[in-house]
Amino acid sequence: MVDYITRDGVALLQVNNPPVNALSHNVRAEIKNGLDEAGQDKQIKAIVISGKRSFIAGADITEFKSGSYSEWPTIIDLCDLIESSGKPVVAAIKGFALGGGHEIAISCHYRIAHEKSKFGFPEVDIGILPAAGGTQRFPRLVGLEAALDLIPSGRHIGAAQAFKLGIVDKVVRGDAVEEAVKFAKSIAGEPLVDRRTSQRPVMGAENAVSLRDAAVKLAMKKKKGMIAPIHCIKAVMGSLLPFEQGMEIEASEGFMLFTSGQMGALQYAFFAQRAAPKWSLPCGASFKTVKGRPIRNAAVIGAGTMGTGIAMAMLNAGIPVTLVEQDRKFLDKGVSLLKLLYAGSVSLRKITQDQCDAILSKLNTAVGYKSLTNVDLVIEAVYENMALKKQIFAELDRICPPETFLWTNTSALDIDEIASATRRPDKVLGTHFFVPAYHMKLLENVRGKLTSAETVASAQMFGTRIGKIPVVVGNCHGFVGNRMLHKYAHESDFLIEEGCWPEDVDMVAENFGLPLGPFKVRDLS
Ligand SMILES: CC/C=C\C/C=C/C(=O)SCCNC(=O)CCNC(=O)[C@H](O)C(C)(C)COP(=O)(O)OP(=O)(O)OC[C@H]1O[C@@H](n2cnc3c(N)ncnc32)[C@H](O)[C@@H]1OP(=O)(O)O
């Protein structure tokens, strides 16, 4: 799990724990053994820590449930061992240095990073904080302001910004490991006193109160209902005390999170989101046995809210889209809406004007279905009317090539009945997008009784490609999402009957952490 390689007086400890080099107990034990071996070997003058393929994505999240994250050596022990090493330790970073991996990196005496590497403390999003000294060392490396920005937000940054902030000592284009080995040789024997992060003062301490208040305000706005950001902020503020005392604050803030229900729920969600795109059918088919067909181009029928949203989701992923309406007036309205949304993204600087132009260059429009003779996929997104949908599917079936997938955006209608209007029921599937379709992550892929495994595989692949979390569901009224939503909507309605105002119900739901309250969602639909 950790290869120990010696190179001309340098010991290279290379973590090899696929898929993401998480710091599982065995990995930690082997890093410790490697550090001990390198420390004892008189021939070794410096140490490089790196990862095969990528650096280290953090603690092994499964260990927070099992409890083995706290078994010796912990990540805290490793960080202390690395920092106090008498021989210089250099982190060679490519790929991800996240969470505990980032904490290991900032405990090293130097950091050499590939230009495409990424840094971050995503702990906040799984309900915890950087509990291996990260809340204490990071402010000492980058200052209070940047630490209060990056730790409670969990935001990833690239190598260039990491260099600007002082996280990284050198950014390289070539092989970060080779550069780090070369660098380690060049600094062997130099004093390390000012290279130990825990010994540094925290910059920006004079503005501590205003920086803290601003961070709390932002966290309450951006991460509504989450307790971890506030504990992160409290722990970072502890860095204004001497290091040992700050570590105690980190531990006590961490303890509250490690024993919270939110930690369990968010870590459940972490694994559930990764499990959802995997699928298997009663016949045994899964991604292991069936390959999906990539979608090279697509058409969307209907330029209303759902149709334009779905078209945007595809355009954002670089898939050329033809937006189709039966009437030029509706088509123009849809295109104007779509352009307005992209113009908004430009003015908010989410994309540049050039990127906007490139995206829109992949948008075509058509009145009627005649031009759909060369598309891999058609997604129908007209209003929920079975007779209309069947009529459209019958017509599409006549015009589109036999291999074209015909999918329907419906939140409740029977996929089998829609498929019965075609001669290709195996290629018919429901794609239930949620409003706004260009933004919401969930995509229910509804399998009818004749939908083929290849169609399911293609829809799951497609969902991931357009940045959704696709999940295969059965064909029943309301599928899964709306069956859950209906209960939630009923309870919200009862509250109105009992005298609450819709805006009050929305406010409570939003303060709990939902992006939009139930009545605002209904206004959008
Ligand atoms: C005593 C001190 C205690 C604590 C201090 C430290 C705390 C931490 O470090 S908490 C962990 C912080 N790190 C993260 O939260 C990173 C989580 N991972 C990711 O964000 C992503 O996986 C990635 C950006 C690193 C890579 O993304 P991608 O290439 O899209 O891969 P997947 O997300 O699909 O993941 C692939 C595979 O790996 C599993 N996995 C990912 N990270 C972890 C992890 N940290 N621990 C355990 N397992 C992890 C993920 O579930 C996928 O598994 P399957 O293929 O089985 O689905």
The ligand as an SDF file (V2000), in Angstrom:
LIG
                    3D

 57 59  0  0  0  0  0  0  0  0999 V2000
   -7.9790   11.7830   13.2420 C   0  0  0  0  0  0  0  0  0  0  0  0
   -8.0960   12.6240   12.0450 C   0  0  0  0  0  0  0  0  0  0  0  0
   -9.3670   12.5260   11.3800 C   0  0  0  0  0  0  0  0  0  0  0  0
   -9.7680   13.2060   10.3160 C   0  0  0  0  0  0  0  0  0  0  0  0
   -9.0500   14.1680    9.4930 C   0  0  0  0  0  0  0  0  0  0  0  0
   -9.2480   13.9620    8.0720 C   0  0  0  0  0  0  0  0  0  0  0  0
  -10.4450   13.8540    7.5170 C   0  0  0  0  0  0  0  0  0  0  0  0
  -10.6060   13.5580    6.0940 C   0  0  0  0  0  0  0  0  0  0  0  0
   -9.6680   13.5020    5.3470 O   0  0  0  0  0  0  0  0  0  0  0  0
  -12.1830   13.2560    5.5960 S   0  0  0  0  0  0  0  0  0  0  0  0
  -11.9980   12.9170    3.8730 C   0  0  0  0  0  0  0  0  0  0  0  0
  -11.7430   14.1510    3.0830 C   0  0  0  0  0  0  0  0  0  0  0  0
  -11.7070   13.8510    1.6660 N   0  0  0  0  0  0  0  0  0  0  0  0
  -12.8000   13.8190    0.9170 C   0  0  0  0  0  0  0  0  0  0  0  0
  -13.8940   14.1000    1.3650 O   0  0  0  0  0  0  0  0  0  0  0  0
  -12.5840   13.4460   -0.5040 C   0  0  0  0  0  0  0  0  0  0  0  0
  -13.6730   12.5420   -0.9630 C   0  0  0  0  0  0  0  0  0  0  0  0
  -13.4790   12.1040   -2.3340 N   0  0  0  0  0  0  0  0  0  0  0  0
  -13.7190   12.8890   -3.3900 C   0  0  0  0  0  0  0  0  0  0  0  0
  -14.0650   14.0350   -3.2970 O   0  0  0  0  0  0  0  0  0  0  0  0
  -13.5860   12.2420   -4.7340 C   0  0  0  0  0  0  0  0  0  0  0  0
  -13.6050   10.8610   -4.5690 O   0  0  0  0  0  0  0  0  0  0  0  0
  -12.2910   12.6330   -5.4950 C   0  0  0  0  0  0  0  0  0  0  0  0
  -12.3630   14.1200   -5.8960 C   0  0  0  0  0  0  0  0  0  0  0  0
  -11.0620   12.3730   -4.6800 C   0  0  0  0  0  0  0  0  0  0  0  0
  -12.2000   11.7600   -6.7860 C   0  0  0  0  0  0  0  0  0  0  0  0
  -13.4020   11.9080   -7.5170 O   0  0  0  0  0  0  0  0  0  0  0  0
  -13.7860   10.8240   -8.6340 P   0  0  0  0  0  0  0  0  0  0  0  0
  -12.6300   10.5380   -9.4900 O   0  0  0  0  0  0  0  0  0  0  0  0
  -15.0440   11.3250   -9.2630 O   0  0  0  0  0  0  0  0  0  0  0  0
  -14.0640    9.4740   -7.8630 O   0  0  0  0  0  0  0  0  0  0  0  0
  -15.2980    9.0650   -6.9310 P   0  0  0  0  0  0  0  0  0  0  0  0
  -15.7450   10.1850   -6.1050 O   0  0  0  0  0  0  0  0  0  0  0  0
  -16.3140    8.3750   -7.7620 O   0  0  0  0  0  0  0  0  0  0  0  0
  -14.6040    8.0150   -5.9470 O   0  0  0  0  0  0  0  0  0  0  0  0
  -14.0880    6.7780   -6.4470 C   0  0  0  0  0  0  0  0  0  0  0  0
  -14.2680    5.7300   -5.3750 C   0  0  0  0  0  0  0  0  0  0  0  0
  -13.4920    6.0950   -4.2490 O   0  0  0  0  0  0  0  0  0  0  0  0
  -14.3140    6.1460   -3.0680 C   0  0  0  0  0  0  0  0  0  0  0  0
  -13.7880    7.2220   -2.2230 N   0  0  0  0  0  0  0  0  0  0  0  0
  -13.4660    8.4670   -2.6010 C   0  0  0  0  0  0  0  0  0  0  0  0
  -12.9520    9.1490   -1.5760 N   0  0  0  0  0  0  0  0  0  0  0  0
  -12.9340    8.3020   -0.5350 C   0  0  0  0  0  0  0  0  0  0  0  0
  -12.4970    8.4440    0.8090 C   0  0  0  0  0  0  0  0  0  0  0  0
  -11.9160    9.5740    1.2670 N   0  0  0  0  0  0  0  0  0  0  0  0
  -12.6270    7.3850    1.6230 N   0  0  0  0  0  0  0  0  0  0  0  0
  -13.1610    6.2110    1.1860 C   0  0  0  0  0  0  0  0  0  0  0  0
  -13.5870    6.0270   -0.0980 N   0  0  0  0  0  0  0  0  0  0  0  0
  -13.4730    7.0630   -0.9270 C   0  0  0  0  0  0  0  0  0  0  0  0
  -15.7060    6.4630   -3.6050 C   0  0  0  0  0  0  0  0  0  0  0  0
  -16.6840    6.0790   -2.6970 O   0  0  0  0  0  0  0  0  0  0  0  0
  -15.7100    5.6300   -4.8720 C   0  0  0  0  0  0  0  0  0  0  0  0
  -15.9240    4.2990   -4.4910 O   0  0  0  0  0  0  0  0  0  0  0  0
  -16.7320    3.2970   -5.4260 P   0  0  0  0  0  0  0  0  0  0  0  0
  -15.9700    3.2090   -6.7020 O   0  0  0  0  0  0  0  0  0  0  0  0
  -16.8060    2.0370   -4.6570 O   0  0  0  0  0  0  0  0  0  0  0  0
  -18.0910    3.9300   -5.6270 O   0  0  0  0  0  0  0  0  0  0  0  0
  1  2  1  0
  2  3  1  0
  3  4  2  0
  4  5  1  0
  5  6  1  0
  6  7  2  0
  7  8  1  0
  8  9  2  0
  8 10  1  0
 10 11  1  0
 11 12  1  0
 12 13  1  0
 13 14  1  0
 14 15  2  0
 14 16  1  0
 16 17  1  0
 17 18  1  0
 18 19  1  0
 19 20  2  0
 19 21  1  0
 21 22  1  0
 21 23  1  0
 23 24  1  0
 23 25  1  0
 23 26  1  0
 26 27  1  0
 27 28  1  0
 28 29  2  0
 28 30  1  0
 28 31  1  0
 31 32  1  0
 32 33  2  0
 32 34  1  0
 32 35  1  0
 35 36  1  0
 36 37  1  0
 37 38  1  0
 37 52  1  0
 38 39  1  0
 39 40  1  0
 39 50  1  0
 40 41  1  0
 40 49  1  0
 41 42  2  0
 42 43  1  0
 43 44  1  0
 43 49  2  0
 44 45  1  0
 44 46  2  0
 46 47  1  0
 47 48  2  0
 48 49  1  0
 50 51  1  0
 50 52  1  0
 52 53  1  0
 53 54  1  0
 54 55  2  0
 54 56  1  0
 54 57  1  0
M  END
$$$$
